[in-house]
Amino acid sequence: MTTTEQLSALSSILTQSGLHSLFQPIISLSERRILGYEALSRGPSNNPLHSPVALFAVARQAGRLSELEIACRESACRRFNEQQLPGLLFLNVSPESLLEAAHQPGRTLQLLQDFGIPASQVVIELTEQTPTDDFQLLQTALHHYRAMGFSIALDDLGAGYSSLRLWSELRPDYVKIDRHFIDGIHQDALKREFVGSILQIAKASRAQVIAEGIELPEELTVLTEMGVDLVQGYLLCRPQEHPPRDARAMMPRQDSIAVVLSEDGSDLSALLNEQPAVNRDTPTATVLETFRRQANLNSLAVLNEQSQPCGIVHRHSLSDVLLKPFATDLFARKPISRLMSDDFLAVELSQSLQQVSRLITSRARQRIEEDFIITLNGGYLGLGRVIDVLKLITELKIQQARYANPLTLLPGNVPIQQCLTRLLQQQRESVICYVDIDSFKPFNDIYGYGRGDEVLLCLAQCLNDRVDPARDFVGHIGGDDFLLVLGPQDWRKRLNQLLDDFQSQCRRFYRSEHLEAGCFIAPNRQGQRQEFALLSLSIGVVHLHPQACEQLDASQLAEMASQAKHHAKSVQGYSVHVIDSLAAPEPKAVWLTGQR
């Protein structure tokens, strides 16, 4: 398609209102509701400029970017209004279009007024495609949007030329993490570090983080565990002309999300206080009387007609309001919905204690005396107390420290036993790996126990680098023996990476003459001098299938892993020996690597 034809196609789209608006939901996991919808534009389906990439590239080249964006916003506002979609409307705006001479300030507000959409319901989402150098002019434009009542979102954080500076100077209300950092985050420790840093900065700047581009359940699991609450992506819902309105219908099934083996595996039953709730139409005087009758009642959940939480009333907040002159008389007969807070935390009963703890700590406004709501499939069950979460987390940390290996601080034998027991109870397909260091005793004899401890710490770090916190577990049995539990998808690849990591990292522990020779001489167990190969790993693997779980207990599973390890150690150098849990009783090697 020639440049002339592209420009002609663009003019036709703009003059004939040929744009299509799609909407992709943004979901709050903690509240199981739709926060809002991002509006996305497409050209006509049979047009070469149907793709937004091509459409906006041609408009930018023709100097008509601002004109195209206004047309997109008009189409989005019209369709949003026609469908009466709930929540916020996220509208994409290119910073460069704000700086164009053709940009018309106030046009967006006029469009919203035309379609009856309040500015408070709209989020201006800055999408950075090209360098933005004029920060002063950009700040002026954004302050103008804020003054009109809009919220601001920064899109594709980490991908743009200057997104971190934009965040620092513009202080957006929402920050979207670029899809690159979400893709495969369950398998990439560096990406998890990046997202963790973003969450810390967001907490300090009081911005809300949105993870977009989520396509895999494993990605969603890791992000949830890290404390990300607002999510968007194909896993939940693709952009549609008529998007769904019920967040619960879009949530992945609980059993499709990997279970975190390193946690206690229990639900929130221990935190549940089965307090009665009130309907949103309940008179304020009735609610006030309920608080008066129950001195130990801190909060009351407010439910809609479907018995789903729609708000919460805290004793201290209600008291503050009613202490004002004439407030009691003014509000006594009004429904409690007038005074309830819609900024509440709701968590599913099936969520773990750690998940809830992360959600609480990620909420800047959560007070220790305020309760949170516990639900079952979105319906109200009862309340939980923040102080109870803190107490249980403290007890759990104390227990973990009690049973941790004192050198590596990895979980010791008691947590390992608990992990294997949960694994069998959940009947999850998994790979249990018994990791042992070859030639470790003679290495200690000639290099000393201090250097040996450095090797153990090195292996512990290599293991941690290769585990996925959403589905894996790593423990220290004792000495140079470790246990690793991996998901069944890519365990071979990750074990090979582990072997390579350890081989590379260990080079710094040897003397130069041992490196050059590829071996060292030390006394064997009989006290005779013997040549030993440099340190390597032997890994015994048990591939656990759900069908085999009922026939095994944790001790038998550990013994199978130990047997596989002994077979691996019979091969010199780096080796992996696999026992299939469905195979014959006699262990059988199904995958083996020798000297590396």
C-alpha positions in Angstrom: 0.0 0.0 0.0 1.5 3.3 -1.1 1.8 6.3 1.2 -0.8 8.1 -0.9 -3.2 5.2 -0.4 -2.5 5.1 3.3 -3.3 8.8 3.7 -6.5 8.4 1.6 -7.6 5.5 3.8 -7.0 7.5 6.9 -9.0 10.5 5.6 -11.8 8.1 4.7 -11.9 6.7 8.2 -11.9 10.1 9.8 -14.6 11.6 7.6 -16.9 8.6 7.6 -16.6 7.8 11.3 -15.2 4.4 10.4 -13.7 3.6 13.8 -14.7 0.7 16.0 -14.4 0.8 19.8 -13.6 -2.3 21.9 -13.5 -2.5 25.6 -11.2 -4.7 27.8 -12.1 -5.0 31.5 -9.7 -4.1 34.3 -10.5 -6.3 37.3 -9.9 -5.9 41.0 -8.9 -9.4 42.3 -9.5 -8.5 46.0 -13.0 -7.1 45.4 -13.8 -9.5 42.5 -15.3 -6.6 40.6 -14.6 -4.6 37.4 -12.8 -1.4 38.2 -13.4 -0.2 34.6 -12.7 -0.7 30.9 -9.9 0.4 28.7 -11.2 1.7 25.3 -9.3 0.4 22.3 -9.8 1.5 18.8 -9.7 -0.4 15.5 -10.1 0.7 11.9 -12.8 -0.9 9.6 -12.4 -4.7 9.4 -11.8 -4.8 5.7 -9.4 -1.8 5.7 -5.6 -2.0 5.5 -5.6 0.4 8.6 -7.7 -2.0 10.7 -4.7 -2.6 13.0 -4.2 0.1 15.6 -0.4 0.0 15.0 -0.8 0.8 11.3 -3.7 3.3 11.9 -1.8 5.4 14.4 1.5 5.2 12.5 -0.1 6.7 9.4 -1.8 9.4 11.5 1.5 10.3 13.2 3.2 10.5 9.8 0.4 12.7 8.4 0.4 15.0 11.4 -3.2 14.0 12.2 -2.6 12.1 15.4 -4.5 14.6 17.6 -7.5 14.5 15.2 -7.5 10.7 15.2 -7.3 10.5 19.0 -10.3 12.8 19.3 -12.2 10.6 16.9 -11.3 7.5 18.9 -12.4 9.2 22.2 -15.7 10.3 20.6 -16.4 6.7 19.4 -15.4 5.2 22.8 -17.5 7.7 24.8 -20.5 7.0 22.6 -20.3 3.2 22.9 -19.5 3.4 26.6 -22.6 5.5 27.2 -24.9 3.4 25.0 -24.0 0.3 26.9 -24.1 2.0 30.3 -20.9 0.1 31.3 -20.1 0.2 35.0 -16.9 1.6 36.5 -14.2 3.8 35.0 -13.4 4.5 31.4 -9.7 4.5 30.5 -9.0 6.6 27.4 -5.6 6.4 25.7 -3.8 9.7 25.0 -0.4 10.0 23.3 1.7 12.7 25.1 2.9 13.9 21.6 -0.7 14.6 20.6 -1.1 16.9 23.6 1.9 18.9 22.3 0.6 19.2 18.7 -0.4 22.6 17.6 -3.7 21.2 16.4 -4.6 19.9 19.8 -7.8 21.5 21.2 -7.8 21.8 25.0 -11.2 21.1 26.5 -12.4 18.9 23.7 -12.4 15.7 25.7 -14.4 17.3 28.5 -16.9 18.6 26.0 -17.3 15.1 24.6 -18.0 13.7 28.0 -20.6 16.3 28.7 -22.3 15.5 25.4 -22.6 11.9 26.4 -23.4 12.4 30.1 -20.2 10.9 31.5 -18.7 12.7 34.5 -15.0 13.5 34.4 -14.5 11.7 37.7 -15.4 8.4 35.8 -12.6 8.9 33.3 -8.9 8.0 33.4 -6.6 9.6 30.9 -4.1 6.9 30.0 -0.8 8.2 28.7 0.6 5.9 26.1 4.2 6.7 25.2 5.3 5.7 21.7 8.0 8.3 21.0 10.4 10.4 23.1 8.8 13.2 25.2 11.3 16.0 25.8 9.0 18.9 26.7 8.2 17.9 30.2 7.1 21.3 31.3 4.5 21.6 28.6 3.4 18.1 29.3 3.0 18.8 33.0 0.9 21.8 32.1 -1.4 19.8 29.9 -1.7 17.0 32.6 -2.4 19.5 35.4 -5.1 20.9 33.1 -6.7 17.4 32.9 -6.5 16.9 36.6 -8.1 20.3 37.2 -11.1 19.2 35.2 -11.5 16.1 37.4 -9.8 13.4 35.4 -7.6 10.7 36.9 -4.2 10.0 35.2 -2.7 6.6 34.3 0.8 5.9 32.9 0.8 3.1 30.4 3.6 0.6 29.5 5.8 1.4 32.5 9.3 0.3 31.7 8.9 0.3 27.9 8.9 4.0 27.1 11.9 6.3 26.7 11.1 8.4 29.8 8.3 6.6 31.7 10.1 6.6 35.0 10.6 10.4 34.8 7.0 10.8 33.8 6.0 8.8 36.9 8.2 11.0 39.1 7.1 14.3 37.7 3.4 13.6 36.9 2.5 11.4 40.0 -0.2 9.4 38.2 -3.1 7.7 39.9 -2.6 4.4 38.1 0.6 2.8 36.7 0.4 0.0 34.1 3.3 -2.4 33.9 4.5 -3.1 30.4 3.5 -6.5 29.0 7.2 -7.5 28.6 7.6 -7.7 32.4 4.4 -9.8 32.8 5.2 -12.3 30.1 6.7 -15.4 31.8 7.1 -13.7 35.2 6.5 -17.0 36.9 9.8 -18.3 35.3 11.9 -15.1 35.5 13.3 -13.9 38.9 14.5 -10.7 37.4 11.0 -9.7 36.2 9.7 -10.5 39.6 12.3 -8.2 41.1 11.3 -5.4 38.7 7.6 -5.8 39.5 8.4 -5.9 43.2 10.3 -2.6 42.9 7.4 -1.0 41.0 5.0 -2.1 43.8 7.2 -0.5 46.4 7.4 2.8 44.5 3.7 2.8 43.8 3.0 2.3 47.5 5.2 5.3 48.4 3.6 7.5 45.7 0.0 6.2 46.4 -0.4 5.0 42.8 -2.4 1.9 42.0 -0.6 -0.7 39.9 -2.3 -2.5 36.9 -0.7 -5.6 35.4 -1.8 -5.8 31.8 -1.2 -8.5 29.2 -1.8 -11.5 31.5 -2.3 -14.6 29.4 -1.3 -17.5 31.7 -2.8 -18.7 35.0 0.8 -19.0 36.3 1.4 -15.3 35.6 -1.8 -14.4 37.5 -0.8 -16.5 40.4 2.6 -14.9 40.8 1.2 -11.4 40.5 -1.5 -12.1 43.1 1.1 -13.5 45.4 3.2 -10.4 45.0 0.3 -8.1 45.9 -0.9 -6.9 42.5 -4.6 -6.4 42.8 -5.7 -4.8 39.4 -5.3 -7.0 36.4 -6.1 -7.0 32.7 -5.4 -9.4 29.9 -6.5 -12.2 27.5 -6.6 -14.7 30.3 -9.5 -12.8 31.8 -11.2 -11.2 28.8 -10.2 -10.2 25.3 -11.2 -6.7 24.0 -14.8 -6.8 22.9 -17.5 -4.5 21.5 -19.9 -5.8 24.2 -17.7 -6.7 27.2 -19.0 -8.7 30.2 -20.1 -6.9 33.4 -19.6 -9.6 36.0 -15.9 -10.0 37.1 -16.6 -13.4 38.7 -17.4 -14.9 35.4 -14.0 -13.9 34.1 -12.0 -15.1 37.1 -10.0 -18.3 36.3 -11.2 -21.4 38.3 -9.4 -21.6 41.6 -8.1 -25.1 40.8 -6.5 -23.8 37.5 -4.1 -21.7 39.5 -1.0 -23.4 40.8 -1.0 -24.1 44.5 1.9 -22.5 46.4 3.7 -25.5 48.0 5.8 -23.3 50.3 2.8 -22.0 52.2 0.7 -23.6 54.8 -1.9 -24.5 52.2 -4.9 -23.6 54.5 -7.8 -21.3 53.8 -9.0 -18.4 55.9 -11.4 -20.3 58.1 -9.3 -19.5 61.2 -9.8 -15.8 60.5 -13.6 -15.9 59.8 -15.9 -14.1 62.2 -19.5 -14.8 61.1 -20.8 -11.4 61.8 -24.2 -10.4 60.4 -24.3 -7.9 57.6 -26.8 -5.2 56.8 -28.6 -4.3 53.6 -27.6 -1.1 51.7 -31.2 0.3 52.4 -30.9 -0.3 56.2 -31.6 3.0 58.0 -28.5 4.6 59.6 -30.2 4.6 63.0 -30.5 0.8 62.9 -26.8 0.4 62.1 -25.9 2.8 64.9 -28.1 0.9 67.4 -26.3 -2.4 66.3 -22.9 -0.8 67.2 -24.3 0.4 70.5 -25.5 -3.1 71.4 -22.2 -4.8 70.5 -19.3 -3.0 72.1 -16.7 -5.3 70.5 -18.1 -4.8 66.9 -15.7 -2.8 64.8 -17.3 -3.1 61.4 -20.4 -4.1 59.5 -20.5 -5.3 55.9 -23.1 -3.8 53.6 -24.7 -6.0 51.0 -26.5 -5.5 47.8 -29.7 -7.3 46.6 -27.6 -10.4 45.6 -26.0 -10.7 49.1 -22.7 -9.5 47.7 -20.6 -6.9 49.5 -21.0 -3.4 48.2 -19.5 -1.5 51.1 -18.4 -1.5 54.7 -19.2 0.7 57.8 -16.5 1.1 60.4 -17.4 2.2 63.9 -14.8 5.0 64.1 -15.9 6.4 60.7 -19.5 6.4 61.6 -18.8 8.0 64.9 -16.8 10.8 63.3 -19.6 11.6 60.9 -22.4 11.6 63.5 -20.4 13.7 66.0 -21.0 16.7 63.7 -23.8 19.1 64.7 -27.3 17.8 63.8 -25.7 14.9 61.9 -27.7 12.2 63.8 -31.0 13.8 63.0 -29.9 14.4 59.4 -28.8 10.9 58.7 -30.9 8.7 61.1 -33.5 7.8 58.5 -31.2 7.8 55.5 -30.0 4.5 54.1 -26.6 3.4 55.3 -25.4 3.4 51.7 -25.1 7.2 52.1 -22.4 6.7 54.8 -20.8 3.4 54.0 -17.3 3.2 52.5 -16.9 1.5 49.1 -13.2 1.4 49.5 -13.0 -2.0 51.2 -11.0 -5.2 51.0 -12.8 -8.4 50.2 -11.0 -11.7 49.9 -12.1 -15.2 49.0 -12.2 -17.9 51.7 -9.8 -20.0 49.6 -7.1 -17.4 49.5 -4.0 -18.1 51.7 -2.9 -16.2 54.7 0.1 -14.8 52.8 -2.0 -13.5 50.0 -4.3 -11.6 52.4 -1.3 -10.2 54.2 0.2 -8.9 51.0 -3.2 -7.3 50.0 -3.5 -5.6 53.4 0.1 -4.2 53.3 -0.4 -3.0 49.7 -3.4 -0.9 50.7 -2.2 2.5 51.9 -5.5 3.3 53.6 -6.0 0.0 55.5 -6.1 0.7 59.3 -5.3 -1.9 61.8 -8.6 -1.5 63.6 -10.6 -1.9 60.4 -12.0 -5.3 59.3 -12.0 -6.8 55.9 -14.7 -8.9 54.2 -14.4 -12.7 53.6 -16.5 -14.1 50.7 -17.3 -17.5 49.2 -17.7 -17.3 45.4 -18.3 -13.6 45.8 -21.1 -14.0 48.4 -20.7 -12.6 51.9 -19.5 -15.0 54.6 -18.2 -12.8 57.4 -15.4 -10.5 58.5 -11.8 -10.9 59.3 -9.6 -8.7 61.6 -6.3 -7.2 60.4 -4.8 -7.8 63.8 -5.5 -11.6 63.5 -3.7 -11.7 60.2 -0.7 -10.0 61.7 -0.7 -12.4 64.7 -0.9 -15.5 62.5 1.8 -14.3 60.1 4.1 -13.6 63.1 3.4 -17.2 64.4 4.1 -18.6 61.0 7.4 -16.7 60.7 8.5 -17.9 64.1 7.6 -21.5 63.1 9.5 -21.2 59.8 12.5 -19.8 61.6 12.4 -22.6 64.2 12.6 -25.3 61.4 14.9 -23.4 59.0 18.4 -24.6 58.2 20.7 -22.3 60.2 23.2 -21.8 57.4 21.0 -21.4 54.3 17.8 -20.3 56.1 15.9 -22.6 53.8 13.1 -24.7 55.2 14.4 -27.8 57.0 13.1 -31.3 57.5 9.7 -30.5 59.2 8.6 -28.1 56.5 9.9 -30.5 53.8 7.7 -33.3 55.3 4.7 -30.9 55.4 5.3 -30.0 51.8 5.4 -33.6 50.6 2.3 -34.4 52.6 0.4 -31.5 51.1 1.6 -32.5 47.7 0.1 -36.0 48.1 -3.2 -34.6 49.6 -3.7 -32.2 46.7 -2.9 -34.9 44.2 -0.9 -32.5 42.0 1.4 -33.7 39.3 4.9 -32.6 40.4 8.6 -33.3 40.1 10.5 -34.0 43.4 14.2 -33.5 43.0 16.8 -34.7 45.6 20.0 -32.6 45.0 23.4 -33.8 46.2 26.9 -32.4 45.7 29.5 -34.9 44.4 33.0 -34.8 46.0 31.8 -32.5 48.8 33.5 -34.3 51.7 37.0 -34.4 50.1 36.5 -30.7 49.1 35.9 -29.8 52.7 38.9 -31.8 53.8 41.4 -29.8 51.6 39.6 -26.4 51.5 38.1 -26.2 55.0 34.6 -26.1 56.3 34.4 -22.3 55.8 34.8 -22.7 52.1 32.4 -25.6 52.1 29.8 -23.5 53.7 30.3 -21.0 50.9 29.6 -23.8 48.4 26.4 -24.7 50.2 25.2 -21.1 50.2 26.1 -20.9 46.5 24.0 -23.9 45.7 21.1 -22.5 47.8 21.2 -19.4 45.8 21.3 -21.3 42.5 18.2 -23.3 43.6 16.4 -20.2 44.6 17.1 -18.6 41.2 15.5 -21.6 39.5 12.3 -21.9 41.5 9.0 -20.3 40.7 7.4 -18.9 43.9 4.0 -19.6 42.5 4.3 -23.4 42.3 7.7 -24.6 43.5 9.5 -25.4 46.8 13.1 -25.6 47.9 14.3 -27.0 51.2 17.6 -28.0 52.9 17.6 -31.5 54.2 21.0 -31.1 55.8 24.7 -31.1 54.8 25.0 -31.0 51.0 21.5 -32.5 50.5 18.6 -30.3 49.2 15.1 -31.0 48.1 13.4 -29.2 45.2 9.8 -29.5 44.1 9.0 -28.2 40.6 6.0 -27.9 38.4 5.7 -30.5 35.6 5.9 -28.2 32.6 9.6 -27.3 32.0 11.5 -29.0 34.8 14.1 -30.6 32.6 15.1 -27.3 31.2 15.3 -25.7 34.6 17.4 -28.6 36.0 19.8 -28.2 33.1 20.0 -24.5 33.9 20.6 -25.3 37.5 23.5 -27.6 36.6 25.0 -25.0 34.4 24.6 -22.3 37.1 26.3 -24.4 39.7 29.2 -25.4 37.5 29.8 -21.8 36.5 29.4 -20.4 40.1 31.8 -23.0 41.6 34.8 -21.9 39.6 35.5 -19.2 42.1 36.0 -21.6 45.0 38.9 -23.6 43.5 42.6 -22.9 43.4 44.0 -22.2 40.0 46.0 -25.5 39.8 42.8 -27.5 40.5 40.9 -25.6 37.8 43.6 -26.3 35.3 43.8 -30.0 36.2 40.0 -30.4 36.4 40.4 -32.4 39.6 42.0 -32.3 43.1 43.6 -34.9 45.3 42.3 -35.5 48.8 42.0 -38.4 51.3 39.1 -40.8 50.6 37.0 -42.4 53.3 39.7 -45.0 54.0 42.3 -42.3 54.5 44.1 -42.9 51.2 44.9 -40.1 48.8 42.7 -40.2 45.8 41.9 -38.0 42.7 38.4 -36.4 42.8 36.6 -34.6 40.0 35.6 -31.0 40.6 32.3 -30.5 42.4 29.2 -31.5 40.5 25.5 -32.3 41.2 23.7 -35.6 41.2 19.9 -35.2 41.1 17.4 -37.9 41.8 14.0 -37.1 40.4 10.6 -38.6 41.1 7.9 -37.7 38.6 4.8 -37.8 40.7 1.5 -38.4 39.0 -1.9 -37.7 40.6 -2.9 -41.4 40.2 0.0 -42.5 42.4 -0.7 -40.1 45.3 -3.2 -42.3 47.2 -0.7 -45.2 47.3 2.1 -43.1 48.9 2.9 -41.3 52.0 5.5 -38.5 52.6 8.1 -40.9 53.9 7.7 -43.3 50.9 7.9 -40.3 48.5 11.1 -39.1 50.2 12.6 -42.6 50.0 11.9 -42.8 46.3 13.7 -39.5 45.8 16.6 -40.8 47.8 16.8 -44.0 45.7 16.8 -41.9 42.5 19.6 -39.8 44.0 21.7 -42.9 44.7 21.3 -44.0 41.1 22.3 -40.6 39.9 25.5 -40.7 42.0 26.6 -43.9 40.4 27.3 -41.9 37.3 30.5 -39.7 37.4 30.0 -36.0 36.9 26.7 -34.1 36.6 23.8 -36.6 36.4 20.0 -36.8 36.7 18.1 -40.0 37.3 14.4 -40.2 37.1 11.9 -42.5 38.7 8.3 -42.4 37.3 5.8 -42.9 40.1 3.6 -45.0 37.8 6.4 -47.2 36.7 7.3 -50.7 38.0 8.5 -50.9 41.6 12.1 -51.3 40.5 13.4 -47.8 39.8 14.0 -47.2 36.1 16.0 -44.3 34.6 14.1 -42.5 31.9 16.4 -39.5 31.5 20.1 -39.3 32.2 23.0 -36.9 31.6 26.5 -37.9 32.3 29.7 -35.8 32.4 29.1 -32.2 31.5 
